[in-house]
Amino acid sequence: MHAPGQPSGSPGRTGTASGSPAGPGTPFDAYGLPDRPGTDAFWATAAPACVPSADGGWTALFRWRGSPAVLEFESWSQPVPLVRWRETDCWYAEVRMPARLRVTYRFLVGDVSYADPFNPVGAGGERSIAATPDAPPQPHWPAVDAADVLPLPRTRVRWASELLGGRRTVRVHPVGGGGPVVLLLDGDDWLHLHPAMTAFDAAFAAGEMPPATLVFVPAKDRLGEFGCRPRWWEAVRDELLPLVADGEVPADTGTLVVAGQSLGGLSAMYAALEFPDLVSRVACQSGSFWWTPGAEDLADPLGGPAGGAIAARLREHPAPAGLRIAFDLGEHETRMLPHCEAVEALTKNSGATVRVSRSAAGHDRAGWRQALLRDVAWALA
């Protein structure tokens, strides 16, 4: 699977196919797995396991039990077919990974996707998260099993938008009693895949997050709504925020932080430029700054001018005074890098207060989520 930020080429994969002659050991010996492949003791060991590779990165072992399957990563590499170990129920792949990588993955069996049953760190019911041993920790994000149901904010706002059409359920959660509004774009992902409510509460309890009011905003049409569309932000300003302000959770709508990733990051930056009275604080992870009108229909959407439409806008009109924005990008998003660097430099040269960082990930919420906590706290400072 190719996606913005994917490194060139595909990860290395080695395996021993069914019927191979017996050797002095098994491919699993290097990972310290006990007993013979296919036994209960073998399956009782958590996965995936990593060992250092000669290139300075890692080799990770992924295992699946029972049937042929394909290992699919969120954005970092092409799918990897699993190999069967002799006449056992063990299917596996050894995948070379770079240093400092956290990645979401799943197993595909036919048309059905599954989380890794041997990995206790999940993201929703059909995905798991793997991290190389040198990937930095992510405090405040609990390990969530694929079978767990994430807690949801008790407060709901029914947003029936005349400007956008349709109805949406927007969840609202007070952190530390509530405060400035933090608009989380793609809010359903932060509700159902990654436990943002729990993580923000934990960061507040640790003294690393000021009081805030989280507003989880779902998207119905990501490209149609986040592709630099003024109507989306008019609807947020004129329809959604008044509903939040009139709700039961304390919410300071006079201070608004917008947090967005990928197309959501593009939209957050667009709002800061075109709606400065509304948005002056932004946490942007892997913004899709390759975007220009119609670019998504091209054979290579990332092949256009560095920084796309946002960089062109910044060259003509500097960022408004008072903008405070944190940019983050995955270390392994090589094709996104020139687009993001162009926007970062132009924004900083405009006089805005800018923070730039790189996460140990590709184009993946598993890497963005720690930056989300840190950068929202910084934007609120």
Solvent accessible surface area in square Angstrom, and as a share of the most:
residue,aa,sasa,rsa
1,M,70,0.31
2,H,127,0.57
3,A,31,0.24
4,P,41,0.26
5,G,1,0.01
6,Q,14,0.06
7,P,38,0.24
8,S,115,0.74
9,G,56,0.54
10,S,69,0.45
11,P,20,0.13
12,G,12,0.12
13,R,99,0.36
14,T,72,0.42
15,G,39,0.37
16,T,33,0.19
17,A,59,0.46
18,S,52,0.34
19,G,64,0.61
20,S,33,0.21
21,P,119,0.75
22,A,82,0.63
23,G,43,0.41
24,P,157,0.98
25,G,32,0.31
26,T,39,0.23
27,P,32,0.20
28,F,3,0.01
29,D,87,0.45
30,A,75,0.58
31,Y,25,0.09
32,G,62,0.60
33,L,17,0.09
34,P,62,0.39
35,D,84,0.43
36,R,165,0.60
37,P,18,0.11
38,G,22,0.22
39,T,29,0.17
40,D,112,0.58
41,A,44,0.34
42,F,1,0.00
43,W,12,0.04
44,A,86,0.67
45,T,40,0.24
46,A,65,0.51
47,A,6,0.05
48,P,33,0.21
49,A,24,0.19
50,C,35,0.21
51,V,34,0.20
52,P,102,0.64
53,S,24,0.16
54,A,118,0.92
55,D,110,0.57
56,G,58,0.56
57,G,4,0.03
58,W,43,0.15
59,T,22,0.13
60,A,1,0.00
61,L,1,0.01
62,F,0,0.00
63,R,2,0.01
64,W,25,0.09
65,R,102,0.37
66,G,51,0.49
67,S,38,0.25
68,P,87,0.55
69,A,8,0.06
70,V,49,0.28
71,L,0,0.00
72,E,21,0.09
73,F,1,0.01
74,E,71,0.32
75,S,4,0.03
76,W,11,0.04
77,S,1,0.01
78,Q,73,0.33
79,P,56,0.35
80,V,8,0.04
81,P,70,0.44
82,L,12,0.06
83,V,24,0.14
84,R,77,0.28
85,W,13,0.04
86,R,58,0.21
87,E,127,0.57
88,T,35,0.20
89,D,46,0.24
90,C,0,0.00
91,W,41,0.14
92,Y,0,0.00
93,A,0,0.00
94,E,25,0.11
95,V,0,0.00
96,R,115,0.42
97,M,6,0.03
98,P,44,0.28
99,A,40,0.31
100,R,86,0.31
101,L,0,0.00
102,R,26,0.10
103,V,2,0.01
104,T,4,0.02
105,Y,2,0.01
106,R,66,0.24
107,F,0,0.00
108,L,40,0.20
109,V,39,0.22
110,G,72,0.69
111,D,151,0.78
112,V,79,0.45
113,S,18,0.11
114,Y,93,0.35
115,A,11,0.09
116,D,3,0.02
117,P,89,0.56
118,F,36,0.15
119,N,13,0.07
120,P,78,0.49
121,V,44,0.25
122,G,5,0.05
123,A,0,0.00
124,G,13,0.12
125,G,54,0.52
126,E,82,0.37
127,R,69,0.25
128,S,1,0.00
129,I,9,0.05
130,A,5,0.04
131,A,43,0.33
132,T,3,0.02
133,P,84,0.53
134,D,55,0.29
135,A,12,0.10
136,P,54,0.34
137,P,110,0.69
138,Q,24,0.10
139,P,67,0.42
140,H,41,0.18
141,W,18,0.06
142,P,54,0.34
143,A,71,0.55
144,V,13,0.08
145,D,62,0.32
146,A,28,0.22
147,A,88,0.68
148,D,77,0.40
149,V,142,0.81
150,L,19,0.09
151,P,73,0.46
152,L,65,0.32
153,P,2,0.01
154,R,233,0.85
155,T,17,0.10
156,R,126,0.46
157,V,17,0.09
158,R,144,0.53
159,W,2,0.01
160,A,55,0.43
161,S,5,0.03
162,E,165,0.74
163,L,59,0.29
164,L,47,0.24
165,G,35,0.34
166,G,48,0.46
167,R,181,0.66
168,R,13,0.05
169,T,48,0.28
170,V,0,0.00
171,R,45,0.16
172,V,4,0.03
173,H,26,0.12
174,P,44,0.27
175,V,0,0.00
176,G,35,0.34
177,G,53,0.51
178,G,14,0.13
179,G,14,0.13
180,P,34,0.21
181,V,0,0.00
182,V,0,0.00
183,L,0,0.00
184,L,1,0.00
185,L,0,0.00
186,D,8,0.04
187,G,0,0.00
188,D,63,0.33
189,D,41,0.21
190,W,1,0.00
191,L,8,0.04
192,H,95,0.42
193,L,37,0.18
194,H,4,0.02
195,P,7,0.05
196,A,0,0.00
197,M,26,0.12
198,T,48,0.28
199,A,0,0.00
200,F,0,0.00
201,D,52,0.27
202,A,35,0.27
203,A,2,0.02
204,F,76,0.32
205,A,89,0.69
206,A,57,0.44
207,G,68,0.66
208,E,99,0.45
209,M,8,0.03
210,P,47,0.30
211,P,57,0.36
212,A,0,0.00
213,T,0,0.00
214,L,0,0.00
215,V,0,0.00
216,F,1,0.00
217,V,0,0.00
218,P,15,0.09
219,A,29,0.22
220,K,119,0.50
221,D,80,0.42
222,R,83,0.30
223,L,56,0.28
224,G,28,0.26
225,E,17,0.08
226,F,0,0.00
227,G,0,0.00
228,C,20,0.12
229,R,85,0.31
230,P,65,0.41
231,R,141,0.51
232,W,2,0.01
233,W,1,0.00
234,E,55,0.24
235,A,0,0.00
236,V,0,0.00
237,R,104,0.38
238,D,76,0.40
239,E,34,0.15
240,L,0,0.00
241,L,11,0.05
242,P,58,0.36
243,L,71,0.35
244,V,3,0.02
245,A,51,0.40
246,D,126,0.65
247,G,38,0.36
248,E,147,0.66
249,V,14,0.08
250,P,86,0.54
251,A,27,0.21
252,D,66,0.34
253,T,44,0.26
254,G,76,0.73
255,T,33,0.19
256,L,5,0.03
257,V,0,0.00
258,V,0,0.00
259,A,0,0.00
260,G,0,0.00
261,Q,0,0.00
262,S,15,0.10
263,L,20,0.10
264,G,0,0.00
265,G,0,0.00
266,L,0,0.00
267,S,0,0.00
268,A,0,0.00
269,M,0,0.00
270,Y,29,0.11
271,A,0,0.00
272,A,0,0.00
273,L,6,0.03
274,E,75,0.34
275,F,24,0.10
276,P,56,0.35
277,D,152,0.79
278,L,28,0.14
279,V,1,0.00
280,S,45,0.29
281,R,68,0.25
282,V,0,0.00
283,A,0,0.00
284,C,1,0.01
285,Q,0,0.00
286,S,1,0.00
287,G,1,0.01
288,S,2,0.01
289,F,1,0.00
290,W,23,0.08
291,W,12,0.04
292,T,36,0.21
293,P,108,0.68
294,G,36,0.34
295,A,3,0.02
296,E,55,0.25
297,D,121,0.63
298,L,107,0.53
299,A,117,0.91
300,D,62,0.32
301,P,38,0.24
302,L,17,0.08
303,G,52,0.50
304,G,34,0.33
305,P,95,0.60
306,A,43,0.33
307,G,0,0.00
308,G,4,0.04
309,A,27,0.21
310,I,4,0.02
311,A,0,0.00
312,A,48,0.37
313,R,55,0.20
314,L,7,0.04
315,R,146,0.53
316,E,128,0.57
317,H,103,0.46
318,P,89,0.56
319,A,9,0.07
320,P,35,0.22
321,A,109,0.85
322,G,66,0.63
323,L,3,0.01
324,R,56,0.20
325,I,0,0.00
326,A,0,0.00
327,F,4,0.02
328,D,3,0.02
329,L,1,0.01
330,G,2,0.02
331,E,65,0.29
332,H,26,0.12
333,E,1,0.01
334,T,76,0.44
335,R,109,0.40
336,M,0,0.00
337,L,65,0.32
338,P,66,0.41
339,H,6,0.03
340,C,3,0.02
341,E,81,0.37
342,A,21,0.17
343,V,0,0.00
344,E,13,0.06
345,A,52,0.40
346,L,40,0.20
347,T,0,0.00
348,K,134,0.57
349,N,122,0.63
350,S,31,0.20
351,G,66,0.63
352,A,11,0.09
353,T,67,0.39
354,V,31,0.18
355,R,81,0.30
356,V,69,0.40
357,S,21,0.14
358,R,76,0.28
359,S,14,0.09
360,A,5,0.04
361,A,0,0.00
362,G,4,0.04
363,H,22,0.10
364,D,3,0.01
365,R,28,0.10
366,A,0,0.00
367,G,4,0.04
368,W,9,0.03
369,R,13,0.05
370,Q,42,0.19
371,A,1,0.01
372,L,0,0.00
373,L,4,0.02
374,R,80,0.29
375,D,0,0.00
376,V,0,0.00
377,A,18,0.14
378,W,46,0.16
379,A,0,0.00
380,L,20,0.10
381,A,91,0.70
